[in-house]
Amino acid sequence: MEGVVVSAKREGSTLTISVVSDNTGKFSFPASKLEPGRYSLAVRAVGYDLDGPKTADVAAGRTTTADVKLRPTRNLAKQLTNAEWLASFPGTDTQKKALLNCIGCHDLDRVVITEYDLPRKQIQPHDAIVDSDGMVWFTHFGEQFLGKLDPKSGRVFEYPLPVIKPGYPIGTLDLETDKAGNLWIAMMYQGGVAKFDRATETFQTWKVPQQWQTDATQQAFLTPTNSHVDGKVWVKNSDRAQILRLDPATGEWENLGSFKDPGNNRTITSYGIPADHDNNLYLLDFSSSNIGKLDAKTGKLTVYRSPIANSRPRRGRVDEHNRLWFAEYAGNAIGMFDPKTEKIEEWVLLTPWAQPYDVVSDKNGEAWTGSMLSDRVSRLNPKTGEFVEYLLPKTTNIRRVFVDNSTSPVTFWVGSNHGASIVKVEPMD
């Protein structure tokens, strides 16, 4: 049976290794991925459960064979993804899209998937990125920590973030880097942002000025990526949809206020604020199909509309060619804005109700996204329009996606926001 995700986890380990069966039903684990020991086995194949064997013993220098058998499941409902539930519901697509806020052309390819268990079930990794030393850093969505995972050992380190607004909810969201490799964290309801120096392992924080603070002040997104251009870090205040700008050297803040859609005078509620190479800011309007571009020098906003109506763009990155890649959540698509042509291209995911959260391009020019609803990672070749899909071994609420371009082939990383784990996807070609 093709497309079955087979997982193996060694006793006492925090790592789960998964591969996918081919069109003859055969699968194999790379020898380098499995140390000697006893492994528990699991499968993911909608409509089927593992009948046996449940374990396998791996010995050094020997090939271990397991004839995995499946049986029809007695509980199909438990196996369905959110995307499959939505597809099965009665009603129109427009009616079904009303449920999206309640959920936080393809083929199967050869792949190895590694899942790193985090030390506490309460950990909700939101953004996960890899630094130049190969360490994986992640934000805690519900706790006041910055996390670090060593992929070689599986060890996890946690750095307590300062509390700068006592009595208000804790937890962080956006995690970005500046040109010097410092980590920047959006501190959500703590009302500010933080920078972490990896060399000294120390934090520096900046609190939004008191005159702009309310009970609803929330810094979900920030952009230090190209702050070296003008010394400014962009910050989103979800309260009143304000765009702020911080000068870390002086500690001075600017409040540029909120921005309106010139077509209907509605406030642009951006979900993601990536900056281009000149530190001009993009506003991804999650309440419509707008992409706003804010000129850093003049403060002028230009609005572009994606071809898919009400596509609800969110998150995304600017690539080496200064093009903006972004997810179209309600459009079930990947979008790309080219500032040279001022045109938006779109590629609709062929799996219905995937609802992508984020998009990033890699060194080969391919674009990667992850589904919040179907537990699938998708890789797009923009030249051909072809997708490759990777089904993850477990239910995974995919948020921020990251590609490590230092490996060949490239490596995809994501936090399992509801599963207290970090997931690595290694395509074999």
C-alpha distance (Angstrom), angle and dihedral (degrees) to the residues before:
residue distance angle dihedral
M1 . . .
E2 3.80 . .
G3 3.81 125.7 .
V4 3.80 99.3 24.7
V5 3.81 112.4 147.7
V6 3.81 107.8 -137.5
S7 3.81 117.6 -165.2
A8 3.79 132.2 -166.2
K9 3.82 126.8 -168.6
R10 3.80 122.3 -176.3
E11 3.81 117.2 -133.7
G12 3.78 110.2 -94.6
S13 3.81 93.9 12.7
T14 3.81 129.7 118.7
L15 3.82 91.9 -150.6
T16 3.80 126.4 92.6
I17 3.82 117.3 -168.3
S18 3.82 119.7 -158.4
V19 3.81 135.5 -173.7
V20 3.82 134.1 175.9
S21 3.82 127.5 -119.1
D22 3.80 118.8 -118.7
N23 3.81 129.9 -129.8
T24 3.81 90.7 -77.4
G25 3.81 93.0 51.2
K26 3.80 93.3 -108.0
F27 3.79 123.9 133.7
S28 3.79 135.7 176.6
F29 3.79 137.2 -169.4
P30 3.83 118.0 -139.2
A31 3.80 108.6 -110.1
S32 3.79 90.1 -128.2
K33 3.80 90.8 62.3
L34 3.83 99.5 55.5
E35 3.79 122.8 62.5
P36 3.82 119.3 -161.4
G37 3.80 113.8 -78.7
R38 3.79 145.6 81.7
Y39 3.80 115.4 -53.9
S40 3.79 130.5 -162.4
L41 3.81 112.7 -138.5
A42 3.80 129.5 -142.4
V43 3.80 135.9 170.6
R44 3.77 138.8 -156.2
A45 3.80 114.9 -152.0
V46 3.79 118.7 137.0
G47 3.80 109.4 -119.3
Y48 3.80 95.7 21.1
D49 3.81 141.0 80.1
L50 3.78 129.5 -158.8
D51 3.79 110.2 -91.4
G52 3.79 95.3 -178.8
P53 2.89 168.1 37.0
K54 3.80 98.7 14.5
T55 3.81 96.2 -173.7
A56 3.80 140.2 30.4
D57 3.80 132.4 -166.2
V58 3.80 117.8 -136.4
A59 3.82 118.0 -159.4
A60 3.80 126.0 -166.9
G61 3.81 114.2 -95.9
R62 3.81 94.6 6.2
T63 3.79 134.5 100.3
T64 3.80 115.0 -121.2
T65 3.80 119.2 -154.0
A66 3.81 125.3 -159.4
D67 3.81 122.1 -175.9
V68 3.78 98.7 -151.7
K69 3.81 114.9 -157.0
L70 3.80 127.2 -164.2
R71 3.78 131.8 -156.1
P72 3.83 129.9 -164.9
T73 3.78 110.2 -88.5
R74 3.77 122.6 -115.3
N75 3.80 92.3 -153.2
L76 3.79 109.8 49.5
A77 3.81 93.5 160.4
K78 3.80 91.0 64.2
Q79 3.81 91.4 56.6
L80 3.81 99.1 49.9
T81 3.79 118.6 106.0
N82 3.81 120.8 -133.4
A83 3.81 88.0 -104.8
E84 3.82 91.3 55.4
W85 3.81 90.8 48.2
L86 3.81 90.6 52.0
A87 3.80 91.6 48.2
S88 3.81 90.2 52.9
F89 3.80 96.0 49.1
P90 3.83 118.8 102.8
G91 3.79 116.2 -116.6
T92 3.78 139.1 63.0
D93 3.79 125.6 -58.9
T94 3.80 89.1 -109.1
Q95 3.80 90.7 55.8
K96 3.80 91.5 47.7
K97 3.81 92.8 50.3
A98 3.78 88.2 65.7
L99 3.83 86.1 72.6
L100 3.81 95.2 56.6
N101 3.80 94.6 89.3
C102 3.80 89.1 58.4
I103 3.80 93.8 64.1
G104 3.46 114.5 67.4
C105 25.58 76.6 -137.9
H106 3.83 73.0 -113.7
D107 3.76 147.3 150.6
L108 3.80 139.0 -172.2
D109 3.76 118.8 -93.7
R110 3.80 136.9 -164.0
V111 3.77 108.8 -86.3
V112 3.81 145.5 154.0
I113 3.80 117.3 -142.8
T114 3.81 122.6 -164.4
E115 3.79 122.6 -167.7
Y116 3.81 118.8 -162.7
D117 3.81 113.4 -157.3
L118 3.80 114.0 -138.6
P119 3.83 118.5 -135.9
R120 3.83 97.2 -109.7
K121 3.79 131.8 40.0
Q122 3.81 88.3 -140.3
I123 3.80 92.0 67.7
Q124 3.81 111.8 106.2
P125 3.81 107.9 -171.0
H126 3.79 106.9 -156.6
D127 3.80 108.5 168.3
A128 3.82 118.1 24.1
I129 3.82 122.8 -175.7
V130 3.82 136.2 167.7
D131 3.81 122.3 -127.8
S132 3.80 129.5 -147.6
D133 3.83 90.6 -89.7
G134 3.80 93.1 55.7
M135 3.82 94.7 -106.3
V136 3.81 117.9 140.6
W137 3.81 115.3 -134.2
F138 3.79 123.6 -167.4
T139 3.79 140.8 179.6
H140 3.81 122.2 -125.8
F141 3.80 109.4 -128.4
G142 3.82 93.3 -161.1
E143 3.81 105.2 24.1
Q144 3.80 137.1 58.3
F145 3.81 98.1 -113.1
L146 3.78 140.7 103.7
G147 3.81 109.2 -140.9
K148 3.80 132.3 -149.5
L149 3.81 127.4 -167.0
D150 3.80 124.2 -164.1
P151 3.83 102.3 -149.8
K152 3.80 93.0 -161.3
S153 3.81 96.4 56.8
G154 3.80 100.7 19.6
R155 3.82 89.7 -128.3
V156 3.79 117.7 149.6
F157 3.80 125.1 -150.2
E158 3.80 125.4 -168.0
Y159 3.80 127.4 -158.1
P160 3.84 116.3 -161.7
L161 3.79 112.3 -127.1
P162 3.81 117.7 -140.2
V163 3.80 117.0 -102.8
I164 3.81 105.5 -127.7
K165 3.82 99.2 170.5
P166 3.82 107.4 42.3
G167 3.79 116.2 -152.8
Y168 3.81 94.7 26.8
P169 3.84 127.6 104.6
I170 3.79 118.3 -78.4
G171 3.80 130.2 -144.0
T172 3.80 134.7 93.1
L173 3.80 138.0 -128.3
D174 3.82 125.2 -180.0
L175 3.83 118.3 56.0
E176 3.81 118.2 -171.7
T177 3.80 140.0 160.5
D178 3.77 133.0 -135.2
K179 3.80 125.8 -142.2
A180 3.83 91.2 -89.3
G181 3.81 91.3 56.6
N182 3.80 96.5 -108.1
L183 3.79 116.1 147.4
W184 3.81 119.3 -123.5
I185 3.80 122.7 -161.0
A186 3.81 130.5 -162.7
M187 3.82 104.2 -138.0
M188 3.80 98.4 -156.6
Y189 3.84 113.0 -157.7
Q190 3.79 92.3 6.7
G191 3.80 84.0 81.5
G192 3.78 103.3 -126.7
V193 3.79 149.5 49.2
A194 3.80 135.2 -97.5
K195 3.80 136.8 -151.2
F196 3.81 121.2 -152.5
D197 3.79 119.9 -156.1
R198 3.81 106.5 -148.5
A199 3.81 92.9 -160.4
T200 3.81 96.2 54.9
E201 3.83 96.0 24.2
T202 3.80 90.7 -134.0
F203 3.80 134.0 133.0
Q204 3.77 130.5 -133.5
T205 3.82 117.6 -167.7
W206 3.80 136.2 -162.8
K207 3.80 119.5 -162.3
V208 3.79 121.8 -151.5
P209 3.84 107.3 -106.7
Q210 3.79 113.6 -88.5
Q211 3.81 93.9 -119.4
W212 3.82 89.6 63.7
Q213 3.80 95.6 43.0
T214 3.82 121.8 107.7
D215 3.80 133.1 158.9
A216 3.83 87.1 -92.4
T217 3.82 97.0 51.8
Q218 3.81 107.1 133.8
Q219 3.78 130.9 171.3
A220 3.82 104.0 -162.7
F221 3.82 97.6 152.7
L222 3.78 138.4 34.0
T223 3.80 135.7 167.3
P224 3.83 121.2 -150.3
T225 3.82 92.6 148.9
N226 3.81 95.9 110.3
S227 3.80 99.1 18.8
H228 3.81 88.4 122.8
V229 3.82 87.4 74.7
D230 3.82 96.3 66.4
G231 3.80 105.5 -4.8
K232 3.83 93.3 -108.2
V233 3.81 131.3 125.2
W234 3.81 118.0 -156.0
V235 3.82 117.2 -135.9
K236 3.81 130.1 -174.5
N237 3.80 119.7 -142.4
S238 3.80 106.2 -161.4
D239 3.79 89.0 -162.3
R240 3.83 103.0 94.1
A241 3.84 89.2 -9.3
Q242 3.79 91.6 -90.8
I243 3.80 125.3 174.9
L244 3.81 113.0 -143.1
R245 3.78 131.2 -173.8
L246 3.81 125.0 -153.7
D247 3.79 129.5 -159.3
P248 3.83 101.1 -155.2
A249 3.81 92.7 -167.4
T250 3.81 94.3 59.8
G251 3.80 100.4 21.0
E252 3.81 89.8 -126.7
W253 3.80 119.8 147.2
E254 3.80 130.4 -155.0
N255 3.80 123.6 -158.3
L256 3.80 111.0 -152.3
G257 3.80 90.4 178.1
S258 3.79 125.7 -142.1
F259 3.79 127.1 -43.6
K260 3.80 131.8 -133.9
D261 3.79 132.3 -138.9
P262 3.83 102.1 -115.9
G263 3.80 89.7 -147.4
N264 3.80 97.9 61.3
N265 3.83 105.4 1.5
R266 3.81 91.9 -117.7
T267 3.80 119.3 147.0
I268 3.81 114.0 -102.1
T269 3.81 107.1 -122.2
S270 3.78 101.3 -162.8
Y271 3.82 120.2 -157.0
G272 3.77 99.5 -167.7
I273 3.81 130.1 12.0
P274 3.83 109.9 -154.0
A275 3.81 117.8 175.1
D276 3.79 128.9 -140.0
H277 3.81 126.1 -129.3
D278 3.82 91.5 -81.5
N279 3.82 91.4 49.7
N280 3.79 92.6 -107.7
L281 3.78 109.3 150.4
Y282 3.80 131.3 -120.6
L283 3.81 119.4 -151.9
L284 3.81 112.8 -155.4
D285 3.79 103.5 -154.8
F286 3.80 106.1 -144.0
S287 3.81 92.7 -172.9
S288 3.82 96.0 59.3
S289 3.80 139.8 2.1
N290 3.81 97.0 -80.4
I291 3.78 129.4 131.7
G292 3.78 109.6 -166.2
K293 3.81 122.2 -162.8
L294 3.81 115.8 -158.0
D295 3.80 116.8 -160.1
A296 3.80 107.1 -133.8
K297 3.83 93.5 -149.7
T298 3.80 102.7 41.8
G299 3.81 102.0 25.0
K300 3.82 89.7 -130.7
L301 3.81 116.1 149.7
T302 3.80 121.6 -148.4
V303 3.82 117.6 -169.5
Y304 3.81 125.1 -150.0
R305 3.81 123.7 -173.3
S306 3.77 125.0 -143.0
P307 3.83 117.1 -129.3
I308 3.82 91.9 -119.0
A309 3.79 107.5 79.1
N310 3.82 116.9 -125.1
S311 3.81 90.4 0.6
R312 3.84 92.3 157.6
P313 3.82 100.6 -141.5
R314 3.80 117.4 -148.0
R315 3.83 140.8 173.0
G316 3.80 120.4 -14.0
R317 3.82 143.5 140.0
V318 3.80 140.7 -108.4
D319 3.82 111.9 -120.8
E320 3.81 131.4 -143.6
H321 3.81 89.7 -86.5
N322 3.82 90.5 56.3
R323 3.82 91.6 -109.9
L324 3.79 119.6 141.5
W325 3.81 117.9 -126.8
F326 3.81 117.0 -167.2
A327 3.77 142.8 165.7
E328 3.80 121.2 -109.7
Y329 3.78 100.8 -151.0
A330 3.80 100.5 -175.3
G331 3.80 92.0 31.1
N332 3.82 91.2 57.3
A333 3.78 87.4 -135.9
I334 3.79 149.4 108.4
G335 3.79 116.1 -115.8
M336 3.80 132.1 -161.9
F337 3.83 126.5 -168.5
D338 3.79 117.9 -160.4
P339 3.84 110.3 -159.8
K340 3.82 91.3 -160.3
T341 3.79 93.8 61.7
E342 3.83 95.4 22.0
K343 3.81 87.3 -135.8
I344 3.80 130.7 131.9
E345 3.81 121.2 -141.1
E346 3.80 121.9 -164.0
W347 3.80 136.0 -162.2
V348 3.80 116.1 -166.0
L349 3.80 115.5 -143.3
L350 3.78 109.8 -120.3
T351 3.79 94.6 -142.4
P352 3.82 104.6 84.2
W353 3.80 119.2 -123.9
A354 3.80 94.7 13.3
Q355 3.83 91.0 136.7
P356 3.83 101.0 -167.9
Y357 3.82 119.3 -141.2
D358 3.81 103.4 -166.2
V359 3.82 141.7 6.1
V360 3.80 133.3 -153.9
S361 3.80 131.1 176.6
D362 3.81 123.5 -138.7
K363 3.81 135.4 -143.1
N364 3.82 90.4 -89.9
G365 3.80 93.5 57.7
E366 3.81 94.1 -106.8
A367 3.80 121.9 131.3
W368 3.81 125.8 -134.7
T369 3.77 130.8 -158.7
G370 3.79 138.8 163.7
S371 3.79 131.5 -140.0
M372 3.78 121.0 -122.1
L373 3.81 89.9 -157.7
S374 3.82 112.1 30.1
D375 3.85 102.2 43.3
R376 3.80 89.9 -125.2
V377 3.78 131.6 133.3
S378 3.81 113.8 -149.8
R379 3.81 128.9 -157.3
L380 3.81 117.8 -162.8
N381 3.79 128.5 -157.8
P382 3.84 99.8 -156.1
K383 3.81 92.7 -164.5
T384 3.81 93.8 60.4
G385 3.80 100.7 20.8
E386 3.81 89.7 -128.2
F387 3.80 122.3 144.5
V388 3.79 130.9 -153.7
E389 3.80 115.9 -159.3
Y390 3.80 130.5 -155.6
L391 3.80 118.1 -164.3
L392 3.80 110.6 -148.0
P393 3.82 118.7 -132.0
K394 3.81 95.4 -119.4
T395 3.77 141.3 25.7
T396 3.80 103.8 -72.2
N397 3.78 125.6 -177.7
I398 3.83 95.4 -149.7
R399 3.80 117.3 -153.1
R400 3.83 124.7 153.2
V401 3.81 114.3 20.2
F402 3.79 126.5 -154.3
V403 3.81 134.4 -172.2
D404 3.81 122.2 -155.3
N405 3.79 105.5 -145.9
S406 3.81 94.1 -174.4
T407 3.83 91.5 81.8
S408 3.80 129.9 70.5
P409 2.96 111.5 -109.2
V410 3.80 95.0 24.9
T411 3.82 119.0 -105.1
F412 3.81 125.0 -129.9
W413 3.82 121.4 -145.6
V414 3.80 132.2 -171.0
G415 3.80 138.5 161.1
S416 3.79 119.0 -120.0
N417 3.79 95.2 -132.2
H418 3.81 94.6 -167.5
G419 3.80 96.9 30.0
A420 3.84 103.6 57.9
S421 3.80 93.1 -126.4
I422 3.80 144.6 102.0
V423 3.81 117.3 -125.5
K424 3.81 127.3 -151.8
V425 3.81 120.9 -166.4
E426 3.82 116.6 -162.8
P427 3.81 114.8 -173.0
M428 3.79 111.2 -152.6
D429 3.80 93.6 -141.2
